Each structure stands twice: as structure tokens, then as C-alpha cells.
């Protein structure tokens, strides 16, 4: 390549190719076996790439399936919350306490498994209301809580893999004294 450039720069006008040309076609004397081997390997590689493409498409659909599953399990989590809240309202006894500890253990293990897949409960109580995460179902007058802070939760909210899956239904404090502050 240098000799070609040097010839052109020197103004000789000659083209000298000092590289061996690449073989493109087989001559009549050569065996076609190398060509058929090459075609066979290209076909196998093409099949492998098609299988890989199908696998990638199948995997790209899995997050949708996982999200459907997670959405379908939310009512079960709500039922656990309801039952546990109801049980905590009963008069304390050894039987109720043992039963409650067992159910709580199952519930928290289930939550831990779901957290490993990316589902997290919103922490709302004691936080300032955020209408992007909370659906206010009740305003309650309160002199002991700051204005616009969540004081109760009717239904838990969830985030799945960084996206809001369900708003939390919350009770928010209304404090007239807090309204007057600048």
C-alpha cells in the first residue's frame, strides 16, 4: 500500500499492487467440500441466532407476566393486613398471641420474597401527603399532627421495580393552625 501511495505522490502514475489477491470463487480443480462446510456452518450459526432471538423475545415478555402476578397477589396481601389488624383488636391471650405470631411470620416471609422480585410497600404514615403516591380518602381534623401529614392508611400502596403499582389510600391530618403558617 505504501508503494502505491509513494508512486502517486511521486507523480509516476503507476499502480503497483504488492498484495496477494483474495480468492473469491473456487477453481474447477478445487474440491467444493470447503464451500459446503462453510455454508453448513453459516446455516448452523443462523439457526443458533434465531433460537437466541426467540429466547430474548420470550424473556422480554416475562416482566409483563411477573407484573400481572404481582398485581394479582395484592388482594391477598390486603387480606393479610385486614386479618392481622382484626386480630390485634382482640383481647390478648396466649392462643391469640401464638396464632398472631404465626400469621405475621408467614406474611413477612411472603413480603420478603416479593421484595426480592422488586415489590415494596409504600411507607406512608407520618409522611407529608404526596398526591403522586397517595390517594386521600379522608381529611381528619387534628391538633396533634402537622397539617397535610398522613395519619392513617386504609389500603397500602406498592411500588414494583421503581414504578408505582398502586396508590396508598390514606387519611390525612387537617390542622387549621398549620394552614395559617406561611
N, C-alpha and C positions, 0 to 999 in steps of 0.2 A: 504494500500500500504506500509505503514511503517513496519507493522508486517512482510510482505513478505521480504522486504529488510533486516530487522533485522534478520530474520531466515536464510537468505542466508549468511549474513555476519558472524553470529554466528556459521555457519557451521552445522546447524541442518539438512539441506537438506529437510526440509518440506516446502510445499507450502500451505499457508493458504490464502484463499480469503475471505476477510471480507466485500465485497461489494455485493450488490444485483445485480443479472444479469439483463441485459436489455431484454425486451420482443421483440422478432423479429416477430414471427408468432402468429396469433390468435389461441386459442384452439378451439375445436369443440363446447364448451359450450358458447363461447362469440359471441356477435352479430357482424355481418360483417358491420354494419352500420358505425362504426368508420372508417373502412378501405375505404368504398366507399366515405365517407365525405372527407377523406384525399386525395383520388385520384381525386375527384371533385375539391378540392381547388388547387391541383397541376396543373390540366388541365386549370383552370381559370388563374392561375399565368403564365402558359406557353403562353396562348393566350395574356395576357396583355404584356408580354415581347416581343412577336412577333410584336404586334402593336407598341410598343415603338421602336423596331428596325426599322420598316418601317418608322416611323416618323423621326428617326435620319438619315436614308438614304436620305429621301426627303429633310431634312434641309441641309444636306451636299452638295446637288446639287444646292441649292439656290444661293450660292456665284457665281457660274458659270453663272446662269441666270441673276443675278444683273450686273455682269461684261459685259455680252452681251448687256444688256440695256444701260449701261453707254457708251460702245463703240458706240452704235447706235445713241446716243444723241450728240456725239462730233461734227458732221457736223452742227447740229442746233446751238450749241454754237459758232462755227466758223462763221455761218451766222449772228448771233447777233454781233460778233466783226466786221464783214465786214460792216454791215449796220450802226452801231454806228460810225465807223471810217469815213464812207462816209458822214454821217450827220454832223459830226464835221467839215467837209471841206466846208460846205455851209456857205454863208454869214449869220451872226447872225440876227435873227428876233424873235419876240415873239412867233410866231407859231412854228418855228423850235425848239426853246428852250423848249417850253412846250412838244412838241412831243418827243424830245430827252430825257427829264427828265422822261417821262412816260415809254419809251422803256428801258432806263437804269434801272429804278426801277424794271421792270419785269425781266430783265436779271440778276440783282444782287440777287433778290429773288430766282430765279432758281438756281444760283450758290450756294447760301446758303443751299438750300435743298439738292443739290448734295454733298456739303461738309459734311453735316450730315451723309451721307452714305459712306463717305470716299474718295470722288473725290476732288483733289486740283489742281489748276493751278500752273505750274512752274513759279517762278519769275525769269526772265532771264535778263532783260535789266539792264545794269550796273554791271553785274556779269562777272567774268572770265569764258571764254568758258570751258565747261566740255563735252567732247565727249561722255560720258555715258548718258548725258541728252539732249544734243543739237546736231542737225544736221546742220552743217554750209552750208548755201545755197549761201552765198556771203561774200567775204572779201572786205572791203571798205577802201581805204587809208584815214587816219585821223591823223591830228597832234594834235587835241584837246582831243582825247580819248586814254587811255592806250592801248598798244598792246594786242591783244587776248581778248578784252573785248566785250561783246555783246552790240551793239548799236541799234539794231533793231530786230523786230520779225515779221516773215512772217506768222507763224502759231503757236499758243500756244501749249505748251506741258502739259501733265497731268499725275498725279500720282494717282493711285487708291489703297487705303488700303496699302500704303507703297511700291507698285510696280509701276514701270514706265509703263504707259499705252500707251503713245505716246510721242516721242521726240519733242522738240520745234525746229522749223525751224527758224534759226537765221542769222542775219547779224553781222559780227564780224569786229572790227576795226583792220586795219593793219597799224602799226606805225613803220616806219623804224628806228626812233630814239629808240624805245622800243626794237628793235631787237638787237641793239648793246650792251645793258646793260648785265652785267654778270649774 
